[in-house]
């Protein structure tokens, strides 16, 4: 369940961040409410995850997958292109999480 909780936390965080973009600086109330609820659920499920997965590991995965999802949403929904340095940086984050997952004894399996 810990990995499902982490996935749910990531999905809610991505929804909340997308709603943040739509909130237009908190001037649109519906996306603002969605953002608040999304972040509340995201942190709730992240807190459940932290019962079984070390904090640094869970946060690294949460951040990396969230960055990938938000970058994809930005690209497809808002036509926001990433330049080569941004793609390299995101790739390095993903590689870092993979190294942790594959080689670290800190991860909770």
C-alpha positions as CSV (number, residue, x, y, z in Angstrom):
1,X,0.0,0.0,0.0
2,X,2.9,2.4,0.7
3,X,3.7,2.7,-3.0
4,X,0.0,3.2,-3.9
5,X,-0.2,5.9,-1.3
6,X,2.9,7.5,-2.8
7,X,1.4,7.3,-6.3
8,X,-1.8,8.9,-5.1
9,X,0.1,11.7,-3.4
10,X,2.0,12.4,-6.6
11,X,-1.2,12.4,-8.7
12,X,-2.9,14.8,-6.2
13,X,0.2,17.0,-6.2
14,X,0.1,17.2,-10.0
15,X,-3.6,18.0,-10.1
16,X,-3.0,20.7,-7.5
17,X,-0.1,22.2,-9.3
18,X,-2.1,22.3,-12.6
19,X,-4.9,24.0,-10.8
20,X,-2.4,26.5,-9.4
21,X,-1.6,27.5,-13.0
22,X,-5.3,27.8,-13.8
23,X,-5.9,29.9,-10.6
24,X,-4.4,32.9,-12.3
25,X,-2.7,34.1,-9.2
26,X,-5.6,33.0,-6.9
27,X,-8.0,35.2,-8.8
28,X,-10.1,32.3,-10.1
29,X,-11.9,30.6,-7.2
30,X,-12.6,27.2,-8.6
31,X,-9.1,26.3,-9.5
32,X,-7.9,27.8,-6.2
33,X,-10.3,25.5,-4.3
34,X,-9.1,22.5,-6.4
35,X,-5.5,23.4,-5.7
36,X,-6.1,23.6,-1.9
37,X,-7.9,20.3,-1.8
38,X,-5.3,18.7,-4.1
39,X,-2.4,19.7,-1.9
40,X,-4.3,18.6,1.3
41,X,-4.9,15.2,-0.2
42,X,-1.3,15.0,-1.6
43,X,0.3,15.8,1.8
44,X,-2.1,13.4,3.6
45,X,-1.1,10.5,1.3
46,X,2.5,11.5,1.5
47,X,2.2,11.4,5.3
48,X,0.8,7.9,5.1
49,X,3.7,6.9,2.8
50,X,6.2,8.2,5.4
51,X,5.1,5.6,7.9
52,X,6.9,2.9,5.8
53,X,9.3,4.7,3.4
54,X,12.2,6.8,4.6
55,X,11.4,10.6,4.3
56,X,14.3,11.4,1.9
57,X,13.5,8.5,-0.4
58,X,9.7,9.2,-0.5
59,X,10.3,12.9,-1.1
60,X,12.9,12.2,-3.9
61,X,10.4,9.9,-5.7
62,X,7.5,12.3,-5.1
63,X,9.5,15.2,-6.4
64,X,11.0,13.4,-9.4
65,X,7.8,11.9,-10.7
66,X,5.9,15.1,-10.0
67,X,8.4,17.1,-12.0
68,X,8.0,14.7,-14.9
69,X,4.2,14.8,-14.8
70,X,4.1,18.6,-14.4
71,X,6.6,19.0,-17.3
72,X,4.4,16.8,-19.4
73,X,1.3,18.7,-18.5
74,X,3.0,22.0,-19.2
75,X,4.1,20.7,-22.6
76,X,0.8,19.2,-23.7
77,X,-1.7,21.5,-22.0
78,X,0.1,24.9,-21.9
79,X,2.5,24.5,-24.9
80,X,5.5,25.1,-22.6
81,X,8.6,23.7,-24.2
82,X,11.7,22.6,-22.3
83,X,15.1,23.5,-23.6
84,X,18.0,21.0,-23.7
85,X,19.5,22.1,-20.3
86,X,16.0,21.7,-18.7
87,X,15.7,18.2,-20.2
88,X,19.2,17.3,-19.0
89,X,18.4,18.5,-15.5
90,X,15.2,16.6,-15.3
91,X,16.9,13.5,-16.6
92,X,19.6,13.8,-13.9
93,X,16.8,14.0,-11.3
94,X,15.3,10.8,-12.7
95,X,18.7,9.1,-12.8
96,X,19.3,10.1,-9.2
97,X,16.0,8.5,-8.1
98,X,16.8,5.3,-10.1
99,X,20.2,5.1,-8.5
100,X,18.6,5.4,-5.1
101,X,15.9,2.8,-5.9
102,X,18.3,0.3,-7.5
103,X,21.5,0.6,-5.4
104,X,20.6,2.1,-2.0
105,X,20.0,0.0,1.0
106,X,18.0,2.9,2.5
107,X,14.9,2.3,0.4
108,X,12.0,0.4,2.0
109,X,11.1,-2.5,-0.3
